[in-house]
Structure formats: structure tokens, C-alpha cells
Amino acid sequence: MKLTFIGTGYVGLVSGVCFSEIGNQVTCVDKDFDKIEKLKKGEVPIYEPGLQELIFKNTELGRLSFTTNLTRSVQESDVVFICVGTPSLPSGEANLEYVEQVAQDIALAMNGYKIVVTKSTVPVGTNDKIKKIISQLSPHPFDIVSTPEFLREGSAVKDTLHPDRVIIGTASERAAATMVELHKPLTEEIMVTEVRSAEMIKYASNAFLATKISFINEIANICEKVGADVTHVAQGMGYDKRIGSSFLQAGIGYGGSCFPKDTHALIQIAGNVDYEFKLLKSVVEVNNDQRFNIISKLNHSLGNLQGKTVGIWGLAFKPNTDDVREAPALDIIKTLLQEGAVVKAYDPIATPNFRRFFRDESDVEWCETAMEAAESSDALCLLTDWSEFKEVDLKELNGVMKQPVLIDGRNVYSREQLSDTTFQYYSIGRPELESLSPFRNSVASD
Ligand code: UDX
């Protein structure tokens, strides 16, 4: 099939590349001339495992191309995907400016029947607006489809080629049949529904996952006070198939381009129809507070932070990505600087993106290696669970720090790993190191 993907952000670029990989003729369109020129040369604007290789391969095979010429690409395609951003407005609502502009551009370019598919995350009812825009501007027949995207950053290629499910929302049998055909090589779990339900499925899924994270983080906070270990609690809960074990990893909360934006947008969508989404409001509040756990733990172990040196490991909102949008590290480092601490920060790949958020770059010492960030520090805070940090030699780390205070915001280390060190170790929702063994009491009484 001949496909156009408009917007070469995470969703558009990864989806376009993956659909070329399964044999379609794909053109990726963006109005950013420099970005398109770089992509033509094989320079990928985002870090995503496996993406570069697939771009090279499919460009070579002639199945994938990049252009700024939206009109020509739309005219040559059967299916056109809208994959532009829907950033948050100050109210929390999604900004639909780019989506609506692209709908107009598609309408003006059309030369015959097209299937117009929205992959951008858009509030319920947006596809009806898109339909109206196109029908007002184009005499040609078309069908509208909502196919929300569920890929995760850091595993976007894998998620797109092997999705858990594909949701196709449309009122057209013809469009549904084409979309099922297109997605069949990826999965058998294809659900066809109406447009508004498809739009809602995306928001409801992200809101539910965010709820799981905030739930386990609150359980973690209680575990700390009652002496239970949240990793054991999550494991025990996860054996129940009705609960499931994923997204129960306690830590310093979620960040990224989706959960924060989509939870706010759903609260707003509900508010627009006079419904107060109380549960989701609390999920957001819990998440906003959770990152400041790190600061409380630092205050607990070091007291006043004025003049103290704090090393930071991890700036990206999660591992395997250089994306720092809504990363907990942003709030944490800003607070440390406000409290007068000296900050030494390291991330395997996200430092260049992160530095842009600091007007005076000299405020933070940007380090080239993990050990450099730890050297002579009064405390070290692990904020992103990169595998590099999991494999570090903890004895060596212990030796280079001024004070052996290790605050593990992602529960990366085990009791065994820490046993030969003198670390004062804090994690999230796990008792302090000396009380980690479940056999502590029985051994003591023997
Ligand atoms: C998410 C959804 O998973 C994806 O389906 C949607 O398309 C986009 O939003 P993404 O933001 O890329 O994907 O990352 P994800 O792996 O879901 O993690 C989001 C955040 O939650 C990260 O900050 C991560 O550290 C945090 N998280 C995740 C936890 O704190 N605990 C967990 O158990 C899982």
C-alpha cells in the first residue's frame, strides 16, 4: 500500500519506518526542511534502538522516502496518517492547532478517495472536526479513521512491529477493511470500533497506567513507614492475573511526553462535560509530589543542602531514550540549586537535551562519566534506571564519594550488591538496608 505519514516525531517517524519494513511504500512528510534533509542523509533526530538501521535498510530498498512536499505525497497515497503533536495548552487541554492545519493541507491536496487516519492523541470528538474541515475544503470522497498509537519511547520499534493490539475506529466498512489488511502482518489482536471509542481508548489506557504507577508509589510511601518492602508487595500483587505485574514499579514517578499530557487532557475532557475526574486528579497530584521524595531523603541524611555536592545519575525520563520532557530530574535539580547545593549531573545520552532547560548552564557541572558525577559528592541520587548504573562497581563508587550516601530513586540495587559497602542507602518504599532481609528476626533470635 502507498502511505503518507505527516509529522516525523516519535509516532510518525517510527510508524512510517515500521510500515515500510513490512513492505509498504511509505513517504514521511514534515514541514521542517532541515529535519527532512538530515533524514534523507540517514541522520535520525531521536535516539531509538533499531530505528537508524531500519531507516537505512528501507531507504536503500526504495520503500521509504522523506519530503517536505505534502501535496505530492498525499496525491500519491491511498492512506494518509496524521501524526503531528498535540502539546498541552496552559489549561491542560490538548492544542489541536497542528492537527487542524494538517487536515486543511490534506483537504487542499486531495485528488481522489483517501483514507485519513489520526494517530496523534486527540480528545474525543476531534476526528469529527477533522471530517468537517476536509469535507468543507475538498470535493473528493474520503473516510476518517482513528488509530491511536501505543508505542513506548525506548522500545518504539519493537512496540510498533509487535503491538499488543491495534484499535481501528471508523464508521466506514471500506476503510476498516483496508486498515485491517494493513495491520494484519503486525498482530491478530485488531479491534474495530467507532471513532469516539477509539479516541477514548487511548486516553483511558494512559490514565489507567498512570494510575497504577501512582498507586504503587503511594503503597511505597506507606511501606516505608510500616517497614514493608514495596518490591515484594508489587510482586505478590502481580501474581494475581486480574492485577498483573507490569507498571507496578515504585520510584520517583512518571514523566515523558505522554502520561503527564494525557492525564491532564483527560481531566479537561471530563471537565468540559461537567464531570470531575477525582481519581485522575489525585493520580497527577501523587505523581507531582513523588519526585520530591528524593529531596526529603537528602534532607534527612545531609540536613541543610547549602554548599553540599550532589551527584545525579540519569536525566532522561526513562532509560533508552534521550527525551527529557517532564523528567523528574528537571524539578529535582532545580530544587537542589534553589537549596544551594552544587550539582554534578550525568546521563549516558540525554545531557545535550537536558542542558537546554538551564538558562545559566554553568549552574550545573555536566559530567562525561558516571564516576565523575559521583566523585567527591556528599550524596548520589539515581533518577533513571539505565542499565549502566545497574552494572556499576559499587565498591569503587563507595571509594570515590566524599560521603557514602546513595539515594536510589528507581530501586535498582539489591541488599547483596550493597553488602560490601559502607553506603547509607535509601530507596523508594523499601526499608533501609539493615532491615532488608526477611529472615532478620529469626536469625537474631536463634
Ligand atoms: C507511554 C505508554 O506506555 C505508551 O503506550 C504511550 O503510547 C505513550 O506513553 P512512554 O511515555 O514512552 O509510553 O513510557 P513508559 O515506558 O510507559 O513509561 C512512562 C513513565 O512511567 C516513565 O517515566 C517510567 O519511568 C514510569 N514508570 C513506568 C514507572 O515509574 N513505573 C512503572 O512501573 C512503569
Residues whose N, C-alpha, C, O or C-beta is under 5 A from the ligand:
A	BS01	UDX	E149 F150 L151 R152 E153 I213 F247 L248 Q249 G251 G253 Y254 G255 G256 S257 C258 F259 F317 K318
